[in-house]
Amino acid sequence: MAKKILIIDDSALMRRVISDIINSSNDYEVAAIAKDGVEGFDLIVSNPAMYSAIILDINMPKMNGLELLEKLQKNRIEQTVIVVSTVAKEGAKETIRALELGAFDFVTKPENYLETKGEKFKKRIHEMLDIATAHRPKSGGISSISSSTHTVRPHTEVSAPPKRLEAEHFSGIKTGRKKLVALCCSTGGPKSLQQVIPMLPANLDAPVVLVQHMPAGFTLSLANRLNEMSMVEVKEAQDGDVLKKATVYIAPGGKHTRVVKKGSEYCISLSTEPAIDGLRPCANVMYESLETCNYDEITCVVLTGMGADGTNGIKGLAARRKKLHVISQDEDTCVVYGMPKAIAQTGLVDEVVPLGHVAEAITKNVGVS
């Protein structure tokens, strides 16, 4: 039976385009349409179990997408929501907020009518529906669908909530060794990172280089939001940035990010080389660049995400006999258990931890300065 989808968008054109895309598949059908959040909320509460997923615009009259998400959260109504967002600066900021409020993920809205008819937008909608509807919990429980590469789960934290880590808890483990944290994530990452980065101590004894799969235009908003929440500095990486301890460098969407040595310092190097397996930034590129670095220890962290990006890069580091400590997120707290599963299957993982303990595992390993 086709899964039922609710579309909430004030644009008649987008409602028609997205309806045609969804109805072109035998797996899905548009069950209802709303032109603002008020209509959408009424449809949801009248039959909350009907919809396998909701396609949601943000900027709408009467009640916008963020207000709808807030109302769903306030009323404890669980729905699988995919935001269709603009790449504009404000749109990117609002999209990050939507993910905080419980949206599963987002699809960027085409900039012109011709692109709405293109295969790229159609493919992205169907891919996101496939992932999002696979994760949908039943009767409040945890639902999983396994394949050879990944398991999709609801984003449910099963451990104690993460605690902000203060320097005094780690005051005895300063080593003087040169260390780096290299972290990667994808689907479910933006929200998951809010349970990791803000929990790191202000004097973490290593820089953090982070690859999150996001389009250009969104990583700056993600970095700014994490920076507001964190004791460490968080920034979108820029070409030539010198790596500093207790600073998180987020790879910009649309650019590969490498760590290169210049003199006695390590710096960020960005490039617009072709995407690898459809990814730019690609975590494997970041990890491969570390093969020529002489850090005393590299802590590799793999969080929720589709596919296996990062695995080959970490395997390459291990083959070069680099001193590694590999941390992967556990299956129960992943939105998509793909990337952590792939690295776990290599046998290179030193720790498998729930999301709420990732920051603690990082800090215990690298210490404070």
N, C-alpha and C positions, 0 to 999 in steps of 0.2 A: 504494500500500500504506500502511495506517495506521502511523503512528509509534508505537513501543512506549514506554510510560511505566512507571517504577517508583515506587510510593508507599511512603514510609517514615514511619509515624506510629503512635504507641501508642494513639491513640483510635480505637475501632471505628467510632464515629459519623463522625469526619472521614474515615476510610478509605472508608466507604461513600459519603459525600457527594461527595468528590473523585472517586471512581471513577465515580459516576453522571455527574458533570460532564464528565469526560474521555471517557467512552464515548458521550456524547450527540453527539459529533462524528464524522464519518466519517474525519477526519484523524488521530485518535489512538485508541489502545486501551491499557487497563491490562494490561501483560504480567505484572506480579508485584506482590505486596504484602508488606511487612515491618512488624513491630510494634515494632522497635527497631533501633538502629544495627548491632548484631552480625549480625542476620539480613540487614539491608540490605547490609552489606559482603560477606557470603558470596555473596549473589545477584550483586553487581557483579563480584567477582573470578571467579566461575564463568563469566561471559560478559560481559566489559567492553564489547564492541561492540554488545550487544543494545539498550541503552536510548538513545533519542533525548534523553530528559530524565528527571530524578529530582525528584519532589516530596518535600521533606524537612521534617519537624518538627524543632524544636530540643530541647525538653524531653521526654526519653524515658528509660526505665530501661536498665540494662546498658551501653549506649553512646549518649550523646546526639548531637544533630546536629553540634555543634561538634567533638566527638571523632571522629565519622565523617569530617568534612571534613579534620581534621588527619591522620587515617590515610590518606585518599586522597592528600593532598598528600605525605606522607612516602613513600608507595609509588609516587608519580608516576603515579597513575591518573587520567587526565583524564575528567571527566564533566560534563555540563551540569546544574547543580543549582539548583533554584528552592526557596527557603526559604518556608514558610508560617509566619508569625510573629505573635505577639501584640503589641498596642500597649503593653502594660504597660512600665514603665520598664526593668525588667530585660530584658524581651523585646526592647526596642529596642536596648539595649546589646549583647545577644547577636547580634542581627541584623547590626549593624555589624561585629562580629567575624566572622560567617559570610561576609560579603562580602570581608573581608580574606583569609579562608582559601580563596577561590576560587568561592564561590557566584555564580551569574550575576546574580541579582536576587531580590527577595522579593515576596510577596503577603501582605497583612495578613489574619489569621484573623478571621472574624466573631465578634462578642462574644456572640451568642446564636443559638439553633437556627434561628429564623425567617430571620435574615440569611444563614445557610448555604444556604438554599433560594432566596435572592433572585437576580435577574438580575445585579446588580452584581458579586457574588462570582464567579458563573459566567463573566461576560464577562472579568473580570480574569484568571482562570485561563487561559482560552483565548487571550487577547491575549499573556500572558506566554509561554505555550507556543509561539505563533507566532513571537515574537521570538527566544526562546532556541534553539529547534530550527533556526531558519534560520542561526544562527551556528555550529552544530556543525562542528568541523574534521574532515576526513577524512584518515586515514593521517598524522596529525600535521601536516598542512599547513594552509593558510589557505583557508577556504571563504567565499564571499560570494554573497549573493542580492540582486540589484539590483531596484529599482523606480523609479518616477518621483520618489520622495521620499527614499529612504534605502538604504544598504547595510549589511548586518549582518555583522560579522566577529568572530572570536575575539579576546579581549583579549590580544594578543601584542605585546610591546614589541620593536620591530625596531631601535631605536637604542641607544646606550650607556645604561646605567642613569643616572638623574638624580643629580646631585651637589648637595649642600647648598651654597648660595651664600653666601660670606662677604663682608662689607662692603668689604674692601680691594680686591676685584676691580672694584668700581664706584666707587671713591673719587673718581674724576675727573669724574663726570658729574652732580654736584649742580647743579640749575638754579635753585632757589628758586621755581619755578613751582608753582601749585596743581594737583595731579593726583589722579585717582581711577582705580582698577581696578574694572571691572564684569564679573563672570564668570558664565556660566550653563552648566548641564549637566543631563543626565537619566539615561537608562539607561546603566549602567556608570560613572556619575559618582562615587559614594562611594569606590570603590576607586581610580579615576583621580586623585581629589583628593589621595590620599595620596602621589602622585608629583609633586604640584605645590606644595601649601601648605607642607609641611614643608621644602621646598627654598628657600623665600624667606628673604632675610636679615632679621635682627632689626630693622634700621633702614630697611626699605623706605620710600621717600619718598612713600607714598600709602596711604590706606585701601583695603580691598578689600570690595566688596559682592557677595555670592555668592547666586545662586538655583540650588538643586538641587531638582529635582522629587521630593519625598518627602511622605508623609502626616504629619499632626500626630503628635507623639510621638517621631519618629525623628530630627529635625534636631538636637535638643539632644544626643542621644548622639553623633551625627556630629561636632558642634562640639567636644564634650568630648574625643573621641578624637583629632581633629586637633590640638587644643590641646596634648594630651600629647606629640605628636610634633614640634611646631613651635617655631621661635624667635620667630615672630610670634605675637601673641595671637589666638586664635580663639574666637568666642562666637556663640551663637544670638542674633540681633538682637532687641532689645527696643524697644518704642515710646519714642521720645525719645532714644535713644542718640546722643550727639554723635560724629561720625566722627573717628577719630584715625588718624594714620599708623601703619603696621605693625600694623594690627588688621584681622582678617577678620570680617565680619558676615554670618552665614548666615541667609537668610530662613527664618522658622519655617514648618514645614509647616502648611497650612491658612490662611495669611495672605499677602495681597499686601504687597510691600515697596516703598516709595518712598523716595527721597532728597529732602528738602525743606530750604529755607533758613530758619533762624530767627535773625534778627539777623545777626551776622557768621559764624555757624557753620552747618554742614550736619548734619542729623539724620535718623534713621530714623523713618519713619512707617508704621505697620502698619494694615491694614484687613481686614475679613472680607467685603468685597464679593463678589458671585458669582464663581465660577470662570470663567475665559476659556478656551474650547476645552478644558474639562475640567481646567484647570490653576489651582491656587492653592497656592503662589505661581506667578506667571507672569512670565517674564523680560521680556517686552515691556512689562509695567507698570513694572518697575524701570527699563528703559532710557528709556521715555517720560518718566518723572519727571525724568530728567537734562536734558531739553531746556530747562528753565528755570533750570538751574544754570550758574554762570559759572566752572566749572573751566577752567584754561588748557588742559588736555588730559585726555581720557578714554581709557583703554586698555580696549577691549572684548575679552573672551576667550570663545570658544565651544568647549566640549569635547563629548565624546561624548553622544549622545542621540537619541531618536526625534523625528520631526517637524521643525518649523522655528521653535520658540519662540525669541525673541530677534532674529530677522531683521528683522521689521517695526520693532521698537524701534530697532535700530541704523540702519536706513534712515532713520527719522525724525530721528535725531540728525544723520546726514550731511546731510539736507535742510535742517536748521537751521544748516548750515555750522559745526557744532561741530568743534573740533580733535580728531580721532579717530586712534587707532592700533588696528587690528583684527587680532587673532591668532586663528587657528582651528587646531584639532588636525587632523593629517593623517589620511587614510583608513585607512592600514595599522595605526595604533595605536588607532583607535576601536573600541569594542564595537559601537556603532551609528553609522554615518556618515550621520546625518540632519540634526541641527542644524548641524554644521560644513559639511556639503555645501550646505545652504540658504544660509548666509551667503556661502560661497565663490562661489556662482553669481551673486551680486549684483555682483561685481567690486569690492567695498569692502574686501576682505581685504588687509592689508599683508604678513602673514607666515602661511605654512602650515608648521607645525612638528610633529615627533613629540611624543608626550606627554612624553618625558623631557627635552625642551628648552623646554617651556612656561614653567617658572619662570624660566629664564635669559632668555627673550624678554621676559617681563614686567619683570624687574629691569633689563635693559639699557635698556628704554624709559623707565621711571619713575625709575630711579636710587635712590640712598640718601640719607638725611639726616644 
